[in-house]
Amino acid sequence: MKKIVIYTSIILIIVIFIPAIIVKTFNFVPKEDKRQINRTDPKREEAPEFHGKVKVYNIKTEEVMELDLEEYVKGVVAAEMPAEFHIEALKAQAVASRTYAINRMLKHDRGHPDHPEAPLCTGIHCQVYLSLEELNSIHARGWEEKYWGKIEEAVESTKGQVLYYEGELIEALYHSTSGGMTEDAIDVFAVDLPYLKAVESQYEEEAPRYKATVTMTGDEFVDKINKKFPGANVTRENIADKIKLVEKTESGRVKKISIDGNIVDGREIRELFGLNSTNFKIYYNPKTNIVEIETMGYGHGVGMSQWGANGMAKNGKTYEEILRHYYTGVELGLWIDDI
């Protein structure tokens, strides 16, 4: 009987007590999830868990709204992309907008420097968000009945889906119209991101701002140039000698231009004349004294072209194919944050 008791005691020690000691002795740390680490703030090891909620600064009311992530994405998709677009293009926009929002939440969880109250805002500084009430106020009667269900389908069918590059959330930038080829991020923002490279963008010809022309007199053109760049001494007679193209980007946009020997960025010329993009050409006719600046595309040109995405969708491409085309080497996955 004693042998049985001793044997039973040994078994209990092996099965119960020793494992308990081991568990209390070792600290088990879960493997790092790169998707939930805030890389921009070394003081914080863990990014905030927003559990499907986003904080958005309303630029109209100057108040901070706390919105459900997916409801927020619906308002962004409806504001940023025409609801008439193909459903696959709207899905691509939903994934891009969701990725962009979460990226901002993680990088600026204590508030963006330009709006410290929240990491996101409702304006073009971030990505435009409009409530359903606001959307109805800017669209014709019946818009909600005709299109809101389509917006909901695009967002809900891609719920939680975001874009990663080598395990990290990407900066999912997008724009209206590329003009035939998107731009490399390094040529616009001076940051080399491997997934934001110049790629061909077809099917954009239907875009309202695919091509545009700004017209003015030679005197108006010269006056603006000389006010912006004092000492340039540009006149109607020497426009061709004083203003010369120096460098283009891979996509054909103006990167550098020389004004009386001084090198300036193409973006400065775009801002000066209110051009749709930096993909421009300047024509001057001395006989008529007319300057025409012809532009291709609309926006910064980096990332997904919305009109290009719609064209791809109309030609049979899925939203996954659209996203992988415009964002080089990315993977589509779910964001893990209890949403």
C-alpha positions as CSV (number, residue, x, y, z in Angstrom):
1,M,0.0,0.0,0.0
2,K,2.9,2.3,0.9
3,K,4.4,1.7,-2.5
4,I,1.2,2.7,-4.2
5,V,1.0,6.0,-2.2
6,I,4.6,6.8,-2.9
7,Y,4.2,6.1,-6.6
8,T,1.0,8.2,-6.8
9,S,2.8,11.1,-5.0
10,I,5.6,11.0,-7.5
11,I,3.2,11.1,-10.4
12,L,1.4,14.1,-8.9
13,I,4.6,15.9,-8.5
14,I,5.7,15.3,-12.1
15,V,2.3,16.1,-13.6
16,I,1.1,19.0,-11.6
17,F,3.7,20.7,-9.4
18,I,6.8,20.8,-11.7
19,P,4.8,22.3,-14.7
20,A,3.4,24.9,-12.3
21,I,6.9,25.9,-11.2
22,I,8.0,26.1,-14.8
23,V,5.1,28.4,-15.8
24,K,5.8,30.7,-12.8
25,T,9.5,30.8,-13.5
26,F,9.4,31.7,-17.3
27,N,7.9,34.8,-18.8
28,F,6.2,33.9,-22.1
29,V,6.3,36.9,-24.5
30,P,4.1,36.7,-27.6
31,K,6.0,37.1,-30.9
32,E,6.1,40.7,-32.1
33,D,3.3,41.6,-34.5
34,K,4.8,44.2,-36.8
35,R,1.4,45.5,-37.8
36,Q,0.8,46.8,-34.3
37,I,4.1,48.6,-33.6
38,N,4.4,52.3,-33.8
39,R,7.7,52.7,-35.6
40,T,7.7,56.5,-35.5
41,D,7.7,57.0,-31.7
42,P,10.6,55.3,-29.9
43,K,9.1,56.1,-26.5
44,R,6.1,53.8,-27.3
45,E,6.7,50.1,-27.8
46,E,3.1,49.4,-28.5
47,A,0.8,51.3,-30.8
48,P,-2.7,52.2,-29.5
49,E,-5.4,49.6,-29.9
50,F,-8.2,51.6,-31.3
51,H,-10.5,48.6,-31.7
52,G,-12.2,49.7,-34.9
53,K,-12.6,53.3,-33.9
54,V,-10.9,56.3,-35.4
55,K,-10.6,59.9,-34.2
56,V,-11.2,62.5,-36.9
57,Y,-10.9,66.3,-36.6
58,N,-13.8,67.9,-38.4
59,I,-12.4,71.0,-40.1
60,K,-15.8,72.6,-40.4
61,T,-17.0,72.3,-36.8
62,E,-13.5,72.2,-35.3
63,E,-14.5,69.2,-33.2
64,V,-13.1,65.7,-32.9
65,M,-15.4,62.9,-34.0
66,E,-14.9,59.3,-32.9
67,L,-16.2,57.1,-35.7
68,D,-16.4,53.4,-36.4
69,L,-13.5,52.6,-38.8
70,E,-15.7,50.9,-41.5
71,E,-18.3,53.7,-41.3
72,Y,-15.5,56.2,-41.7
73,V,-14.2,54.4,-44.7
74,K,-17.7,54.5,-46.3
75,G,-17.7,58.3,-45.9
76,V,-14.2,58.5,-47.4
77,V,-14.9,56.3,-50.4
78,A,-18.1,58.3,-51.2
79,A,-16.3,61.6,-50.9
80,E,-13.0,60.6,-52.7
81,M,-14.3,58.5,-55.6
82,P,-17.4,59.0,-57.8
83,A,-20.1,56.5,-56.8
84,E,-20.8,55.9,-60.5
85,F,-17.4,54.1,-60.7
86,H,-17.2,50.3,-61.1
87,I,-17.7,48.3,-57.9
88,E,-14.2,46.8,-58.2
89,A,-12.7,50.3,-58.3
90,L,-14.7,51.3,-55.3
91,K,-13.4,48.2,-53.4
92,A,-9.9,49.2,-54.3
93,Q,-10.5,52.6,-53.0
94,A,-12.0,51.2,-49.7
95,V,-8.8,49.1,-49.1
96,A,-6.5,52.0,-49.9
97,S,-8.5,54.4,-47.7
98,R,-8.6,51.9,-44.8
99,T,-4.9,51.3,-45.0
100,Y,-4.2,55.0,-45.1
101,A,-6.4,55.7,-42.1
102,I,-4.9,53.0,-39.9
103,N,-1.4,54.0,-40.9
104,R,-2.2,57.6,-39.8
105,M,-3.7,56.3,-36.5
106,L,-0.6,54.4,-35.7
107,K,1.9,57.1,-36.7
108,H,0.1,60.0,-35.1
109,D,-2.0,58.4,-32.3
110,R,-1.5,61.5,-30.1
111,G,-2.5,63.9,-33.0
112,H,-1.1,65.0,-36.2
113,P,1.2,68.1,-36.1
114,D,-1.1,70.0,-38.4
115,H,-4.2,69.1,-36.3
116,P,-3.0,67.9,-32.8
117,E,-6.6,67.1,-31.8
118,A,-6.7,63.9,-33.9
119,P,-4.5,61.8,-36.3
120,L,-7.0,62.3,-39.1
121,C,-9.0,65.2,-40.4
122,T,-12.0,65.5,-42.8
123,G,-10.2,67.6,-45.4
124,I,-7.8,67.0,-48.3
125,H,-4.9,67.3,-46.0
126,C,-5.6,63.7,-45.0
127,Q,-8.4,62.2,-47.1
128,V,-11.8,63.8,-47.5
129,Y,-14.6,62.4,-45.3
130,L,-18.3,63.3,-45.6
131,S,-21.2,62.1,-43.5
132,L,-24.3,60.7,-45.3
133,E,-26.1,63.9,-44.5
134,E,-23.3,66.0,-46.1
135,L,-23.2,63.6,-49.1
136,N,-27.0,64.0,-49.7
137,S,-26.6,67.8,-49.5
138,I,-24.1,68.0,-52.3
139,H,-25.6,65.4,-54.6
140,A,-28.9,65.4,-56.6
141,R,-32.0,64.1,-55.0
142,G,-32.1,60.3,-55.0
143,W,-28.3,59.9,-54.7
144,E,-28.6,57.9,-51.5
145,E,-31.2,55.5,-52.8
146,K,-29.2,55.0,-56.0
147,Y,-25.6,54.7,-54.7
148,W,-25.3,54.3,-51.0
149,G,-25.9,50.6,-51.1
150,K,-23.1,50.3,-53.6
151,I,-20.7,52.2,-51.3
152,E,-21.7,50.0,-48.4
153,E,-21.1,46.8,-50.5
154,A,-17.6,48.0,-51.6
155,V,-16.6,48.7,-48.0
156,E,-18.3,45.7,-46.2
157,S,-17.1,43.2,-48.8
158,T,-13.5,44.2,-48.1
159,K,-14.0,44.7,-44.3
160,G,-10.7,44.9,-42.4
161,Q,-8.5,44.4,-45.5
162,V,-5.4,46.5,-45.8
163,L,-2.1,46.5,-47.8
164,Y,1.3,45.4,-46.5
165,Y,4.8,45.5,-47.8
166,E,7.1,43.0,-46.2
167,G,4.8,42.9,-43.1
168,E,4.4,46.6,-42.7
169,L,1.4,48.7,-43.5
170,I,2.0,50.9,-46.5
171,E,1.4,54.6,-47.2
172,A,-1.5,54.0,-49.5
173,L,-1.4,57.2,-51.5
174,Y,-3.8,57.8,-54.4
175,H,-4.8,60.5,-56.8
176,S,-7.4,61.4,-59.4
177,T,-5.7,60.9,-62.8
178,S,-2.1,60.1,-63.6
179,G,-2.1,61.1,-67.3
180,G,-0.9,57.7,-68.5
181,M,1.8,56.8,-65.9
182,T,2.0,57.2,-62.2
183,E,4.9,58.9,-60.4
184,D,7.7,57.6,-58.3
185,A,7.4,58.7,-54.6
186,I,11.0,59.9,-54.5
187,D,10.4,62.4,-57.3
188,V,7.5,64.0,-55.5
189,F,8.1,63.5,-51.7
190,A,11.9,62.8,-51.7
191,V,11.2,59.5,-50.0
192,D,12.0,56.3,-51.7
193,L,9.3,53.8,-51.0
194,P,9.6,50.5,-52.9
195,Y,5.9,50.0,-53.3
196,L,5.3,53.5,-54.7
197,K,7.0,53.3,-58.0
198,A,6.0,54.7,-61.4
199,V,3.8,52.3,-63.3
200,E,1.7,52.5,-66.5
201,S,-1.8,53.7,-66.0
202,Q,-4.2,53.0,-68.9
203,Y,-7.9,53.7,-69.6
204,E,-7.8,57.3,-68.2
205,E,-8.9,59.1,-71.3
206,E,-12.5,59.6,-70.0
207,A,-11.2,61.5,-66.9
208,P,-12.5,65.1,-67.0
209,R,-9.0,66.4,-66.2
210,Y,-7.0,63.9,-68.3
211,K,-5.9,66.9,-70.4
212,A,-6.2,70.6,-69.6
213,T,-4.9,73.9,-70.9
214,V,-4.3,77.1,-68.9
215,T,-4.2,80.2,-71.2
216,M,-2.9,83.7,-70.5
217,T,-1.2,86.6,-72.2
218,G,2.5,86.7,-72.4
219,D,2.4,89.8,-70.2
220,E,0.5,88.0,-67.5
221,F,2.9,85.0,-67.7
222,V,6.0,87.2,-67.5
223,D,4.6,89.2,-64.6
224,K,3.9,86.1,-62.5
225,I,7.3,84.7,-63.1
226,N,9.1,87.9,-62.2
227,K,7.1,88.4,-59.0
228,K,7.8,84.8,-57.9
229,F,11.4,84.8,-58.9
230,P,12.8,88.4,-58.4
231,G,15.8,89.1,-60.6
232,A,14.8,86.7,-63.3
233,N,14.3,89.5,-65.8
234,V,12.0,87.5,-68.0
235,T,10.4,89.5,-70.8
236,R,8.1,88.5,-73.7
237,E,11.0,88.7,-76.0
238,N,13.3,86.3,-74.1
239,I,10.9,83.7,-72.7
240,A,12.4,80.9,-74.8
241,D,15.9,81.8,-73.7
242,K,15.2,82.4,-70.0
243,I,13.0,79.4,-69.3
244,K,14.3,75.9,-70.1
245,L,13.5,72.4,-69.1
246,V,16.3,70.8,-67.1
247,E,15.0,67.4,-65.9
248,K,11.9,65.2,-66.2
249,T,10.9,62.3,-64.0
250,E,10.4,58.7,-65.4
251,S,6.7,59.4,-65.9
252,G,7.4,62.5,-68.0
253,R,6.6,65.1,-65.3
254,V,8.7,68.2,-65.0
255,K,11.1,67.7,-62.1
256,K,13.5,70.7,-62.6
257,I,13.2,73.8,-64.7
258,S,15.7,76.6,-65.2
259,I,14.6,80.2,-64.9
260,D,17.4,82.6,-65.9
261,G,19.9,80.0,-64.8
262,N,18.3,79.3,-61.4
263,I,17.0,75.8,-61.0
264,V,13.5,75.5,-59.5
265,D,11.2,72.6,-58.8
266,G,8.4,71.7,-61.2
267,R,6.0,71.8,-58.3
268,E,6.7,75.5,-57.8
269,I,5.5,76.2,-61.4
270,R,2.5,74.1,-60.8
271,E,1.5,76.0,-57.7
272,L,2.3,79.4,-59.4
273,F,-0.1,78.8,-62.3
274,G,-2.6,76.6,-60.6
275,L,-1.8,73.6,-62.8
276,N,-3.5,70.2,-62.5
277,S,-0.1,68.4,-62.3
278,T,3.6,68.8,-62.9
279,N,3.2,67.0,-66.2
280,F,3.1,70.2,-68.3
281,K,4.4,71.9,-71.4
282,I,4.6,75.6,-72.0
283,Y,3.9,77.1,-75.4
284,Y,4.3,80.8,-76.4
285,N,3.1,82.4,-79.6
286,P,4.8,85.8,-79.9
287,K,2.5,86.8,-82.8
288,T,-0.6,86.5,-80.7
289,N,1.2,87.1,-77.4
290,I,-0.6,84.0,-75.9
291,V,1.0,81.5,-73.5
292,E,-0.6,78.1,-73.2
293,I,0.3,75.6,-70.5
294,E,-0.9,72.1,-71.4
295,T,-1.2,69.6,-68.5
296,M,-1.7,65.8,-68.4
297,G,-3.3,64.2,-65.3
298,Y,-4.6,65.6,-62.0
299,G,-2.9,65.4,-58.6
300,H,0.5,64.4,-57.3
301,G,0.5,61.2,-59.4
302,V,1.8,58.8,-56.7
303,G,0.1,55.5,-55.9
304,M,-3.3,54.5,-57.3
305,S,-4.9,56.5,-60.1
306,Q,-8.6,56.5,-59.4
307,W,-9.6,56.9,-63.0
308,G,-7.1,54.3,-64.0
309,A,-8.5,52.0,-61.4
310,N,-12.0,52.5,-62.8
311,G,-10.7,51.8,-66.3
312,M,-9.0,48.6,-65.2
313,A,-12.2,47.5,-63.4
314,K,-14.3,48.1,-66.5
315,N,-11.9,46.0,-68.4
316,G,-12.4,43.0,-66.1
317,K,-9.7,43.5,-63.4
318,T,-10.6,42.8,-59.8
319,Y,-9.8,45.1,-56.9
320,E,-7.0,42.9,-55.8
321,E,-5.4,43.1,-59.3
322,I,-5.9,46.9,-59.4
323,L,-4.2,47.3,-56.0
324,R,-1.3,45.0,-56.9
325,H,-0.8,47.0,-60.1
326,Y,-0.6,50.4,-58.5
327,Y,1.3,49.4,-55.3
328,T,4.3,47.4,-56.3
329,G,5.0,44.2,-54.4
330,V,2.3,44.5,-51.8
331,E,0.2,41.9,-50.1
332,L,-3.5,42.1,-49.2
333,G,-4.2,41.0,-45.6
334,L,-6.5,41.6,-42.6
335,W,-5.7,44.2,-40.0
336,I,-5.7,42.6,-36.6
337,D,-7.1,45.0,-34.0
338,D,-10.4,43.4,-32.9
339,I,-12.3,45.1,-35.6
